[in-house]
Amino acid sequence: AGHFFLAEFCLQTAETAAALNHYQTFTALATRLKLPADAAYGELAIGTCQETLGQPEAAIAAFDRSAALYRAEQDLGMAGYALTMAGGLHIAASRFEEALRYSRQAVELLQETEEHEHYLRALLQLGRIVASQGEVAEARQHYETAETTAREALLPDWRAAALNHLGNLDVEEGKPESAVERFTKALEIVGEDGEPELRAAVLVNLGEANHALGETRRAVRAFEQAIALAREHELPDGLATALTSQAVMLTDLGHLDESMAALEEARAIRLELGDTLGLHGVEINIANVLMQRGELREALATYLRIAEQLEKAGLKGSLATVYNNIGRLYDTQADLTQAISYFERAAELAIAVNNPALTATALNNAALAIYNQVQPALPLANLEEADAKEIRELLTQAREWFQQAHDLLETMGERRLRATVLNNLGQIDGELGDEEQAVEQLRQALELHRSLGQRVGVCQTTANLGLRLFEQADLDAAADYLNEALELAEQIGEVEIHSLTLFNLGLVDQARGDLPAGITKLYQALELTEARRARLGGGETQQRQFLQNNLRFYVHLLELLLEAGRTDEAFAVAERAHGRALLDMMEGGRVDLRERLPAEQLARLTELEQSVAAATTSLSEVVGRSETREQQLEAPRAALEAAREALAHEEKRLAGLHPELAASSGQQPLDLAGAAAALPADTALLEYQYGTTAVHLFVVTSAGPTRLRHYTLTAETALDEQVEALHRACANPRRRYKSEAAALYRVLLAPAIAELPEGIKRLVIVADNALFECPFHALWDEARERFVMDDFEVVYAASASLLGATLRLGAERRREPPGRGMLLVADPDFGS
């Protein structure tokens, strides 16, 4: 008895190690005196102390001994309690099969007793385990049993806990409205003076459900209350959970620095607690932030490390989430093969754990990755038969995945993601030529978006409906939908939809024969697109990929200008397409010129760029709320404008401090006058631009009565085939190649060379697409029996703008004293 009371006193004074010693002596004496009930209690107390002291394996052994002793004494309630405690430690160690076995045994023992609280603890633990393994129906059954038992036994905290778990299942199944009702009811039951740990947990879940519904202000309030409660009552696990959930919302809103700070604090807490499972969740979200920041290599390394750990632990649900995120990462890098591979693996695991919401998300992402990849090559009517067949097969696969995702979401009763998937289905059906089905899908999506108050979704779907009706030649209806989408896009600040809608309205004007109106809208669309590109995160690769995916803005404007007889402007647009991309390459280039900035200046510039991105996302989020009024947009719009002004001011300041960097960055593509001025008198510029159905050639000279001429060449597919034929002929020493070289000369050069001014000795070739592979200097003038290089010096340039910039930089460097640098040229071993 003395050792027992000393142990209890030590526990009250937080001297756990001393308490453990006294409990061990107490238990040994009880065993020697053949007092099994006391020995059973002693083993239970020993296990509790050892758990507190971070000795989980010893604690499990003590709980096992306690359970065996209590069973022998027919005290099934305490035996079940001991087994539940051991099961909880197996969960913490990620041994879920063992945890499941212990928890099932505990429930079986306790359901025969009147020990309601022990029974409820075991039921909820068992529900958590089976839910993590995808057995949602069984988990719901355990939680509902717990809720009923707690209500009948008048145990309000336990009833609130059961409702909290049921709400979590609702969220996972895509039913946030139902979840909010359960969480709100749980908070009412537990009351202001209820158990702080339970109240904090429910507040966190309420915040997550409100965030899923787009109710950001309510979500923020719930997270802040949970964090304050956890700090006040020193609840480290609850604090880490609340910080992580808050960080997820901050990431979605674009507040990446705040999100990372919250996650770092949560990570430190999980490490201190030794909570491996919780740590995985935090690190997944850290990787999400890294991906949003454009730190893709670091994000991928983090995801892969977490995935390896989750595979070992057998946590299929969490692993499916990680695989889905890795797929998204590869999708942003336009690596379709890897993206699809990870999305498929995510879907398979989500199916295995019976998580339909995650399954639908992965399927939608996989289909969207395909659609985004092939979209620049569309419409199918512009493609050769072989290419069209391949693209059609990809679109068909994407449609199948979209349909599977839709069917899952419809079965679940989930509406928000289903509206998005219906929109995607409508776009795919339109590309596949089923315009009637496309319009029906889009109208269903629009109805869902309107009912949910999703303004961005309404805007996007309305714009897509306008495009589909345009494809059906219903110009008036198309214009109505597109103008509605344009007005909404302007209101909510959706620049991407705004630019694309202007582009499509320009095509409507063209179809109506109003070329000036169409040209004006396409110019506006192009300006918005280039502004988006300038603010794009993720580095030069992502910016050039963005430009490549949006070349249609340049091509359609160029061809519309040519149709209107405005050839000078058409050349300027072609140069914007070529020059912008390659000036970017020189600006970011193989060597990032920003790396020359001192660390503090680069950090400040990066911070301002991220502020612009965060402000843009915040505005979009405010816009997406169903209850948003116009005056509520004033503050986020002002914040975005202030962020942009601060970034522009800093860029201007750095340009003044570093003129050597300003000289090679921020340049604009040349117009006709600038291109002509950059050329020596004996030089002609031949700039090729692939159009929608033909290839355009612009010839610029600095002398002569006509500085610019335009030629429309044969269809681009024929040119591609001729270039490939020349390559095959040149690659085989036994084959003659002059016939292929002559054929290309007739198409690509003969019309232009025949009209060159006197004295032209040099040709500057700006190629496009397959023509980059064409050796213009080796083309054969059959009539004169001479190669091009026999009569002209042939120079290749990425664009007139880059040529001018390179000549200017070269002249500047020649004026500088020689440096002490060295150029090393190695002979690469391609077989290594």
C-alpha positions in Angstrom: 0.0 0.0 0.0 2.9 2.3 0.8 4.4 1.9 -2.7 1.0 2.4 -4.3 0.4 5.7 -2.5 3.9 6.9 -3.2 3.5 6.0 -6.9 0.2 7.9 -7.0 1.8 10.9 -5.3 4.7 10.9 -7.8 2.3 11.0 -10.7 0.6 14.0 -9.2 3.9 15.8 -9.0 4.9 14.7 -12.6 7.7 12.5 -11.3 6.9 9.7 -13.8 10.2 7.8 -13.5 9.8 7.6 -9.7 6.2 6.6 -10.0 7.3 3.8 -12.4 9.7 2.4 -9.8 7.1 2.4 -7.0 4.5 0.7 -9.3 7.0 -1.9 -10.3 7.7 -2.7 -6.6 4.0 -2.6 -5.8 3.3 -5.1 -8.7 6.1 -7.4 -7.7 4.8 -7.5 -4.1 1.2 -8.1 -5.2 2.3 -11.0 -7.4 4.3 -12.5 -4.5 1.3 -12.1 -2.2 -1.0 -13.6 -4.8 -3.1 -10.5 -5.2 -3.9 -10.8 -9.0 -6.3 -7.8 -9.1 -3.7 -5.5 -7.6 -1.0 -7.0 -9.9 -3.2 -6.3 -12.9 -3.7 -2.7 -11.9 0.0 -2.4 -11.3 0.9 -3.7 -14.8 -1.6 -1.2 -16.3 -0.1 1.7 -14.3 3.5 0.5 -15.3 2.4 0.5 -19.0 1.0 4.0 -18.7 4.2 5.3 -17.1 6.4 3.6 -19.7 4.2 5.2 -22.5 4.7 8.6 -21.0 8.5 8.0 -20.7 8.7 7.0 -24.4 9.1 3.3 -23.9 6.3 1.9 -26.2 7.5 -1.7 -26.5 7.8 -2.1 -22.7 4.4 -0.4 -22.3 2.8 -2.8 -24.7 4.2 -5.8 -22.8 2.9 -4.4 -19.5 -0.6 -3.8 -21.0 -0.5 -7.4 -22.3 0.3 -8.7 -18.8 -2.4 -6.5 -17.3 -5.1 -7.7 -19.8 -4.2 -11.4 -19.1 -4.5 -10.9 -15.4 -7.8 -9.0 -15.6 -9.2 -11.7 -17.9 -8.2 -14.4 -15.4 -10.1 -12.3 -12.8 -13.1 -12.1 -15.2 -12.8 -8.3 -15.2 -13.5 -7.9 -18.9 -13.9 -4.2 -18.7 -10.4 -3.5 -17.5 -9.0 -6.3 -19.7 -10.6 -4.5 -22.7 -9.2 -1.2 -21.6 -5.7 -2.6 -21.4 -6.0 -4.1 -24.8 -7.2 -0.7 -26.2 -4.2 1.0 -24.7 -1.8 -1.5 -26.3 -3.6 -1.1 -29.7 -3.1 2.6 -29.5 0.6 2.1 -29.2 0.6 -0.2 -32.2 -1.1 2.5 -34.2 1.6 5.0 -33.2 4.2 2.5 -34.4 2.4 2.1 -37.7 1.7 -1.6 -37.0 -1.9 -1.5 -38.1 -2.5 -5.2 -38.4 -1.6 -5.6 -34.7 -3.5 -2.6 -33.8 -6.6 -4.0 -35.5 -6.3 -7.3 -33.7 -6.0 -5.7 -30.3 -8.9 -3.3 -30.9 -11.2 -6.0 -32.2 -10.5 -8.1 -29.1 -11.1 -5.0 -26.9 -14.5 -4.3 -28.5 -15.5 -8.0 -28.2 -14.7 -8.0 -24.5 -16.2 -4.6 -23.7 -19.5 -4.9 -25.5 -20.5 -7.5 -22.9 -19.9 -5.1 -20.0 -21.3 -1.9 -18.6 -18.0 -0.1 -18.9 -19.4 2.4 -21.4 -16.4 4.8 -21.6 -13.9 1.9 -22.1 -16.2 0.5 -24.8 -16.6 3.8 -26.5 -12.8 4.4 -26.5 -12.3 1.0 -28.1 -15.0 1.5 -30.7 -13.7 4.8 -31.9 -10.1 3.5 -32.1 -11.3 0.5 -34.1 -13.2 2.9 -36.4 -10.1 4.9 -37.0 -8.1 1.9 -37.9 -10.5 0.4 -40.4 -11.1 3.8 -41.9 -7.4 4.2 -42.5 -7.6 0.8 -44.4 -10.4 2.0 -46.6 -13.2 0.1 -44.8 -15.4 3.2 -44.7 -18.7 1.3 -44.2 -17.4 -0.6 -41.2 -15.9 2.5 -39.7 -19.2 4.4 -40.1 -21.0 1.5 -38.4 -18.6 1.6 -35.4 -18.9 5.4 -35.1 -22.7 5.3 -35.3 -22.8 2.6 -32.6 -20.6 4.8 -30.5 -22.8 7.8 -31.0 -25.9 5.8 -30.0 -24.2 4.3 -27.0 -23.0 7.6 -25.8 -26.4 9.3 -26.2 -28.1 6.5 -24.3 -25.5 6.5 -21.6 -25.6 10.3 -21.2 -22.0 10.8 -22.1 -21.9 14.0 -24.0 -18.1 14.2 -24.7 -18.1 10.7 -26.1 -21.1 11.5 -28.3 -19.4 14.6 -29.6 -16.3 12.5 -30.3 -18.3 10.0 -32.3 -20.0 12.8 -34.3 -16.6 14.3 -35.0 -15.4 11.0 -36.5 -18.6 10.7 -38.5 -18.0 14.2 -39.8 -14.5 13.2 -40.9 -16.0 10.3 -42.9 -18.4 12.8 -44.6 -15.5 15.0 -45.6 -13.6 12.1 -47.1 -16.7 11.0 -49.0 -17.1 14.5 -50.5 -20.0 15.6 -48.3 -18.7 18.7 -46.5 -22.3 20.1 -45.9 -23.2 17.1 -43.8 -19.8 17.2 -42.1 -20.4 20.9 -41.0 -23.7 19.9 -39.5 -22.1 17.1 -37.5 -19.2 19.2 -36.3 -21.5 22.0 -35.3 -23.7 19.6 -33.4 -20.6 18.1 -31.6 -19.5 21.6 -30.5 -23.0 22.3 -29.1 -22.9 19.1 -27.2 -19.4 19.5 -25.7 -20.0 23.2 -24.8 -17.6 26.0 -24.1 -16.4 24.3 -20.9 -16.0 20.8 -22.4 -12.9 18.9 -22.8 -10.3 21.2 -24.5 -8.6 18.5 -26.5 -11.9 17.3 -28.0 -13.2 20.8 -28.7 -9.9 21.7 -30.4 -10.1 18.6 -32.6 -13.7 19.4 -33.6 -12.8 23.0 -34.4 -10.0 21.9 -36.7 -12.4 19.6 -38.6 -15.0 22.3 -38.8 -12.4 24.6 -40.3 -11.5 22.0 -42.9 -15.1 21.3 -43.9 -15.8 25.0 -44.2 -12.7 25.5 -46.4 -13.9 22.7 -48.6 -17.2 24.6 -49.0 -15.4 27.8 -49.8 -16.4 29.4 -46.5 -13.0 30.8 -45.9 -13.9 33.3 -43.1 -15.6 30.6 -41.1 -12.7 28.3 -41.7 -10.2 30.9 -40.5 -12.2 31.5 -37.4 -12.4 27.8 -36.6 -8.6 27.3 -37.1 -7.7 30.3 -35.0 -10.0 29.1 -32.1 -8.5 25.6 -32.3 -4.9 27.0 -32.2 -5.6 29.3 -29.3 -7.3 26.5 -27.3 -4.4 24.1 -27.9 -1.8 26.7 -26.9 -3.8 27.7 -23.8 -4.2 24.1 -22.6 -0.8 22.9 -23.8 -2.1 20.3 -26.2 0.9 19.6 -28.5 -0.9 17.0 -30.7 -3.9 19.2 -31.1 -1.7 22.2 -31.9 0.2 20.4 -34.5 -3.0 19.2 -36.1 -4.6 22.7 -36.1 -1.4 24.3 -37.5 -1.3 21.7 -40.3 -4.9 22.2 -41.3 -4.5 25.9 -41.2 -1.4 25.6 -43.4 -3.4 23.6 -46.0 -5.9 26.4 -46.3 -3.1 29.1 -46.5 -1.4 27.1 -49.3 -4.7 27.0 -51.2 -5.0 30.8 -50.7 -1.4 31.4 -51.9 0.0 32.5 -48.6 3.0 30.2 -48.9 5.4 31.8 -46.4 2.7 31.8 -43.7 1.8 28.2 -44.6 5.5 27.0 -44.4 5.9 28.7 -41.0 2.9 26.9 -39.6 4.1 23.6 -41.1 7.6 24.0 -39.7 6.1 24.5 -36.2 3.9 21.5 -36.6 6.8 19.4 -37.9 8.9 20.3 -34.8 6.0 19.2 -32.5 5.5 15.9 -34.3 9.3 15.2 -34.1 9.2 15.9 -30.4 6.2 13.7 -29.9 7.8 10.9 -32.0 4.5 10.8 -34.0 5.7 9.2 -37.3 2.2 9.1 -38.8 1.5 12.7 -38.0 4.9 13.7 -39.3 4.1 12.1 -42.7 1.1 14.3 -43.0 3.0 17.5 -42.2 5.8 16.6 -44.6 3.3 15.9 -47.4 2.0 19.4 -47.0 5.5 20.9 -46.9 6.1 19.2 -50.2 2.9 20.8 -51.5 4.2 24.2 -50.6 7.5 23.6 -52.2 5.7 22.6 -55.4 3.6 25.8 -55.3 6.8 27.8 -54.9 8.2 26.2 -58.0 10.9 24.4 -56.0 10.0 21.2 -57.9 13.2 19.2 -57.3 12.9 19.7 -53.6 9.2 18.9 -53.6 9.8 15.7 -55.6 12.6 14.5 -53.3 10.3 15.1 -50.3 7.4 13.2 -51.9 9.5 10.2 -52.9 11.0 10.0 -49.4 7.6 10.1 -47.8 6.2 7.5 -50.3 9.0 5.1 -49.4 8.1 5.4 -45.7 4.4 5.0 -46.4 5.0 1.9 -48.5 6.9 0.3 -45.7 4.2 1.2 -43.2 1.5 -0.1 -45.5 -0.5 3.1 -45.4 -2.2 2.9 -48.7 -4.6 5.8 -48.3 -1.8 8.3 -47.5 0.4 6.8 -50.2 -2.4 7.3 -52.7 -2.5 11.0 -51.8 1.3 11.3 -52.2 1.2 9.5 -55.6 -1.5 11.9 -56.7 0.6 14.9 -55.7 3.7 13.5 -57.5 1.5 13.1 -60.6 0.5 16.7 -60.4 4.1 17.7 -60.1 5.1 15.8 -63.2 2.1 17.3 -65.0 3.3 20.8 -64.3 6.6 19.8 -66.0 4.7 18.4 -69.0 6.1 14.9 -68.3 2.9 13.1 -69.3 4.3 9.6 -69.0 5.3 10.0 -65.4 2.2 12.0 -64.5 -0.1 9.3 -65.8 1.9 6.6 -64.1 1.5 8.2 -60.7 -2.1 9.2 -61.2 -2.9 5.6 -62.1 -1.1 4.2 -59.0 -2.9 6.8 -56.9 -6.3 5.6 -58.3 -5.5 1.9 -57.8 -4.5 2.5 -54.1 -7.6 4.7 -53.6 -9.8 2.0 -54.9 -8.0 -0.6 -52.7 -8.8 1.5 -49.6 -12.3 2.3 -50.8 -11.8 6.0 -51.0 -14.0 7.1 -53.9 -13.3 10.8 -53.5 -9.6 10.3 -53.9 -10.2 7.8 -56.7 -12.2 10.4 -58.6 -9.6 13.1 -58.0 -6.8 10.9 -59.4 -8.8 9.9 -62.4 -9.8 13.5 -63.1 -6.2 14.6 -62.8 -4.9 11.8 -65.1 -7.5 12.8 -67.8 -6.7 16.4 -67.4 -3.0 15.8 -67.8 -3.7 14.1 -71.2 -6.0 16.9 -72.3 -3.6 19.7 -71.3 -0.8 17.9 -73.2 -2.7 17.4 -76.5 -4.6 20.7 -76.4 -2.0 22.7 -78.3 -2.3 20.2 -81.2 -6.1 20.6 -81.5 -8.5 20.7 -83.3 -8.3 17.3 -84.8 -9.4 18.6 -88.2 -6.0 20.3 -88.6 -4.0 17.1 -88.1 -2.8 14.5 -90.5 -4.6 11.1 -90.3 -1.9 9.3 -88.4 -1.4 12.2 -85.9 -5.2 12.7 -85.5 -5.6 9.0 -84.8 -3.0 9.1 -82.0 -4.5 12.3 -80.5 -8.0 10.8 -80.7 -6.9 7.7 -78.8 -5.5 9.9 -76.1 -8.6 12.0 -75.9 -10.8 8.8 -75.8 -8.7 7.6 -72.8 -9.1 10.9 -71.1 -12.8 10.9 -71.7 -13.0 7.4 -70.2 -11.3 8.5 -67.0 -13.4 11.7 -66.8 -16.5 9.5 -67.1 -15.3 7.1 -64.4 -14.6 10.0 -62.1 -18.0 11.5 -62.8 -19.9 8.3 -62.1 -18.1 7.9 -58.7 -18.9 11.4 -57.7 -22.5 11.1 -58.8 -22.9 7.9 -56.7 -21.4 9.7 -53.7 -23.7 12.7 -54.2 -20.6 15.0 -54.4 -21.4 18.1 -56.5 -18.4 20.5 -56.5 -15.8 18.3 -58.1 -18.6 16.7 -60.3 -19.4 20.1 -61.8 -15.7 20.4 -62.7 -15.6 17.0 -64.2 -18.7 17.6 -66.2 -17.1 20.7 -67.6 -14.0 18.7 -68.6 -16.3 16.0 -70.2 -18.0 18.7 -72.3 -14.6 20.0 -73.6 -13.5 16.5 -74.5 -16.8 15.6 -76.2 -16.5 18.8 -78.2 -12.9 18.0 -79.3 -14.1 14.5 -80.3 -16.8 16.0 -82.5 -19.9 15.2 -80.3 -21.0 18.8 -80.1 -24.6 18.0 -78.9 -23.3 15.9 -76.0 -20.7 18.5 -75.2 -23.3 21.3 -74.9 -25.5 19.0 -72.7 -22.5 18.2 -70.4 -21.6 21.9 -70.1 -25.1 22.9 -69.4 -25.3 20.4 -66.5 -22.0 21.7 -65.2 -23.2 25.3 -65.4 -26.4 24.4 -63.5 -24.3 22.7 -60.7 -21.8 25.6 -60.5 -24.7 28.1 -60.3 -26.4 26.1 -57.5 -23.2 26.0 -55.5 -22.4 29.6 -56.0 -19.0 28.8 -57.6 -18.4 32.0 -59.7 -15.1 30.8 -61.2 -16.8 27.6 -62.3 -19.7 29.5 -63.7 -17.3 31.7 -65.6 -15.2 28.8 -67.0 -18.2 26.8 -68.0 -20.0 29.7 -69.6 -16.9 30.4 -71.7 -16.7 26.8 -72.8 -20.3 26.8 -73.7 -19.7 29.8 -75.9 -16.8 28.1 -77.6 -18.8 24.9 -78.3 -21.7 26.9 -79.8 -19.2 28.8 -82.0 -18.0 25.4 -83.3 -21.7 24.7 -84.2 -21.7 28.0 -86.1 -24.4 29.4 -83.7 -22.6 32.8 -83.6 -25.3 34.8 -81.8 -25.7 32.3 -79.0 -21.9 31.9 -78.8 -21.4 35.6 -78.5 -24.0 35.8 -75.7 -22.3 33.2 -73.6 -18.8 34.5 -74.3 -19.8 38.1 -73.4 -21.4 36.8 -70.2 -18.2 34.9 -69.4 -16.1 38.0 -70.3 -18.0 40.3 -67.9 -17.8 37.8 -65.1 -14.0 37.2 -65.7 -13.4 40.9 -65.5 -15.3 41.1 -62.2 -13.6 38.3 -60.5 -10.1 38.9 -61.9 -9.8 35.5 -63.7 -7.1 36.6 -66.2 -6.8 33.2 -67.9 -10.5 32.9 -68.7 -10.6 36.6 -69.6 -7.8 36.2 -72.2 -9.2 33.0 -73.7 -12.7 34.5 -73.9 -11.4 37.6 -75.7 -9.6 35.2 -78.1 -12.8 33.3 -78.8 -14.9 36.5 -79.2 -12.3 37.6 -81.7 -12.9 34.4 -83.7 -16.6 35.1 -83.6 -16.0 38.6 -85.0 -13.8 37.1 -87.7 -16.6 34.6 -88.6 -19.0 37.5 -88.8 -16.6 39.4 -91.2 -15.8 42.1 -88.7 -12.0 41.9 -88.9 -11.1 45.2 -87.1 -13.2 44.1 -84.0 -11.7 40.6 -84.1 -8.1 42.0 -84.4 -8.7 44.3 -81.4 -9.9 41.5 -79.2 -7.1 39.2 -80.2 -4.5 41.9 -79.4 -6.2 42.3 -76.0 -6.1 38.5 -75.5 -2.4 38.4 -76.4 -1.5 41.3 -74.0 -3.3 39.5 -71.1 -1.5 36.2 -72.0 1.9 37.8 -72.1 1.2 39.5 -68.8 0.3 36.1 -67.3 3.5 34.6 -68.6 5.5 37.4 -67.1 4.1 36.7 -63.7 4.4 32.9 -64.0 6.3 31.1 -61.3 8.4 28.0 -61.6 11.4 29.2 -63.7 12.3 29.6 -67.4 11.3 26.1 -68.4 7.7 26.6 -67.2 7.6 30.0 -68.8 8.7 28.7 -72.2 6.3 25.8 -71.9 3.5 28.2 -71.1 4.4 30.2 -74.2 4.5 27.1 -76.3 1.0 26.1 -75.1 -0.4 29.5 -75.9 1.1 30.0 -79.4 -2.4 30.0 -80.9 -2.9 33.5 -79.6 0.0 34.7 -81.8 -0.9 32.5 -84.8 -4.5 33.5 -85.1 -3.8 37.2 -84.7 -1.0 36.9 -87.3 -3.4 35.3 -89.8 -6.2 37.7 -89.0 -3.8 40.6 -89.7 -2.7 39.1 -93.0 -6.4 38.6 -93.9 -6.9 42.3 -93.2 -3.8 43.3 -95.3 -1.8 44.5 -92.3 1.4 42.6 -93.1 3.8 44.8 -91.1 1.8 44.1 -87.9 1.6 40.4 -88.8 5.5 40.3 -89.0 5.6 42.0 -85.6 3.4 39.4 -84.1 5.5 36.6 -85.6 8.6 38.2 -84.0 6.8 38.4 -80.7 6.2 34.7 -80.9 9.8 33.9 -81.8 11.5 36.7 -80.1 9.7 36.6 -76.7 10.6 32.9 -76.2 14.2 33.3 -77.2 14.8 36.6 -75.3 13.5 34.7 -72.3 16.1 32.0 -73.0 18.8 34.7 -73.2 17.5 36.4 -70.1 17.2 33.2 -68.0 19.2 31.1 -70.5 21.5 28.3 -69.8 22.9 30.6 -67.1 20.5 32.3 -64.8 21.5 35.9 -64.8 19.6 36.5 -61.6 22.2 34.4 -59.8 24.5 37.3 -60.2 22.4 39.3 -57.8 23.6 39.5 -54.2 21.7 37.1 -52.0 19.7 39.8 -50.2 18.6 41.4 -53.4 17.6 38.1 -55.0 15.7 37.2 -51.8 13.8 40.5 -51.9 12.9 40.1 -55.5 11.7 36.5 -55.0 9.6 37.6 -52.0 7.9 40.3 -54.0 7.2 37.8 -56.9 5.6 35.4 -54.4 3.6 38.3 -52.9 2.1 39.0 -56.4 1.3 35.3 -56.8 -0.3 35.1 -53.3 -2.3 38.3 -53.9 -3.6 37.0 -57.2 -4.7 33.7 -55.6 -6.3 35.6 -52.7 -8.3 37.7 -55.1 -9.4 34.5 -57.0 -10.4 32.9 -53.7 -12.5 35.9 -52.6 -14.2 35.9 -56.0 -15.1 32.2 -55.7 -17.3 32.7 -52.6 -20.9 32.6 -53.2 -21.7 35.6 -51.0 -19.0 37.9 -52.4 -20.2 41.5 -53.2 -18.4 44.0 -55.4 -17.2 46.1 -52.4 -15.6 43.0 -50.9 -13.3 42.8 -53.9 -11.9 46.2 -53.4 -9.4 45.3 -50.7 -7.9 42.2 -52.4 -7.7 44.1 -55.7 -5.9 46.9 -54.0 -3.5 44.4 -52.4 -2.8 42.8 -55.8 -2.1 46.2 -57.4 0.1 47.2 -54.5 2.1 44.0 -54.8 2.6 44.4 -58.5 3.7 48.0 -58.1 6.2 47.0 -55.4 7.6 44.3 -57.7 7.9 46.7 -60.7 9.6 49.3 -58.5 12.1 46.7 -57.2 12.8 45.5 -60.8 13.5 49.1 -61.9 15.7 49.7 -58.9 17.8 46.6 -59.6 18.1 47.5 -63.2 19.6 50.8 -62.2 22.0 49.1 -59.8 23.0 46.4 -62.3 23.0 47.8 -65.8 24.9 44.8 -67.0 21.9 42.7 -66.2 19.4 45.2 -67.5 21.2 45.1 -70.9 20.3 41.4 -71.3 16.9 41.3 -69.7 13.5 42.9 -70.1 14.0 43.4 -73.8 11.1 43.6 -76.2 10.8 41.8 -79.5 11.5 44.0 -82.6 8.9 45.3 -84.9 9.5 45.7 -88.7 11.4 49.0 -88.3 13.6 47.6 -85.5 14.3 44.4 -87.5 15.2 46.3 -90.7 17.5 48.7 -88.7 19.3 45.7 -87.1 20.2 44.2 -90.5 23.3 45.1 -92.5 22.6 46.4 -96.0 23.8 43.1 -97.6 21.6 40.9 -95.4 18.1 39.6 -95.8 16.0 38.1 -92.9 13.8 35.1 -93.8 11.5 34.4 -90.9 9.2 31.4 -91.1 6.0 31.0 -89.0 3.8 27.9 -88.9 0.1 28.9 -89.2 -3.1 26.9 -88.7 -3.1 25.4 -92.3 0.0 26.9 -94.0 3.5 28.2 -93.3 4.1 31.9 -93.6 7.4 33.4 -94.8 8.4 37.0 -94.0 11.4 38.5 -95.8 12.9 41.7 -94.4 15.7 43.8 -95.8 17.1 47.1 -94.8 17.4 48.4 -98.4 15.2 48.5 -101.4 11.7 49.9 -102.0 10.0 47.0 -100.2 11.5 46.2 -96.8 8.9 43.4 -96.1 7.4 40.7 -98.3 5.1 37.9 -97.3 4.7 34.5 -98.9 2.3 31.7 -98.1 4.0 28.3 -98.5 2.6 24.8 -98.8 0.7 23.1 -96.0 3.0 22.5 -93.0 2.6 18.7 -93.0 4.0 18.5 -96.5 7.0 20.5 -95.5 7.5 18.3 -92.4 7.6 15.3 -94.7 10.0 16.9 -97.2 12.4 17.9 -94.4 12.3 14.3 -93.0 12.9 12.9 -96.5 16.0 15.1 -96.9 17.3 13.9 -93.6 16.8 10.3 -94.6 18.6 10.8 -97.9 21.5 12.6 -96.3 21.9 9.9 -93.7 22.5 7.2 -96.3 25.8 7.6 -98.2 24.5 5.4 -101.0 21.5 7.6 -101.7 21.3 10.8 -103.8 19.8 13.8 -101.9 19.8 16.6 -104.5 16.2 15.9 -105.6 15.0 16.3 -102.0 17.1 19.4 -101.5 15.8 20.9 -104.7 12.2 20.2 -103.7 12.6 22.1 -100.5 14.5 24.9 -102.2 11.6 25.4 -104.6 9.1 25.7 -101.7 11.2 27.5 -99.0 13.6 29.8 -100.8 12.9 30.2 -104.6 10.0 32.7 -104.3 11.9 34.9 -101.9 15.4 34.7 -103.6 13.8 35.7 -106.9 12.7 39.0 -105.4 15.7 39.9 -103.2 17.2 43.4 -103.8 20.6 43.7 -105.5 23.6 43.2 -103.3 22.2 40.6 -100.8 25.0 38.3 -99.8 23.8 36.9 -96.5 20.6 35.2 -95.5 19.5 35.1 -91.8 17.1 32.1 -91.4 14.6 32.2 -88.5 13.0 28.8 -88.6 10.0 27.3 -87.0 8.9 23.8 -85.9 10.3 21.1 -88.3 12.2 23.8 -90.3 14.7 24.0 -87.4 15.9 20.6 -88.8 16.3 21.9 -92.3 19.9 22.6 -93.6 19.0 25.7 -95.7 22.6 26.2 -96.7 22.6 22.7 -98.4 19.4 23.2 -100.4 19.9 22.9 -104.2 19.0 25.4 -106.9 18.3 23.0 -109.7 18.1 25.7 -112.4 21.5 27.2 -111.6 23.0 23.9 -110.3 24.3 25.6 -107.2 23.9 25.1 -103.4 22.5 28.0 -101.4 25.9 28.3 -99.6 27.6 28.8 -103.0 25.8 32.2 -103.4 25.0 33.3 -99.8 26.5 33.2 -96.4 23.8 31.5 -94.4 23.2 32.4 -90.7 20.7 30.8 -88.4 19.0 32.9 -85.7 16.3 32.1 -83.2 14.6 35.4 -84.0 15.5 38.9 -85.4 15.2 40.2 -81.8 17.8 37.8 -80.5 20.0 38.4 -83.5 19.9 42.2 -82.8 20.5 41.7 -79.1 23.4 39.3 -79.8 25.1 41.7 -82.2 24.7 44.6 -79.7 26.1 42.6 -76.9 29.0 41.4 -79.1 29.8 45.0 -80.0 29.7 46.0 -76.3 32.0 43.2 -75.3 34.5 44.0 -78.1 34.8 47.5 -76.6 35.8 46.0 -73.2 39.4 45.0 -72.4 40.1 41.3 -72.9 39.3 39.1 -69.9 41.2 36.2 -68.4 38.5 33.7 -69.0 39.0 30.5 -71.0 36.7 28.5 -73.3 37.1 24.7 -72.9 35.7 22.4 -75.6 35.5 18.8 -74.7 34.9 15.7 -76.8 31.8 14.1 -75.2 31.6 10.4 -74.8 28.0 9.8 -75.8 28.1 6.2 -74.8 28.9 6.9 -71.2 
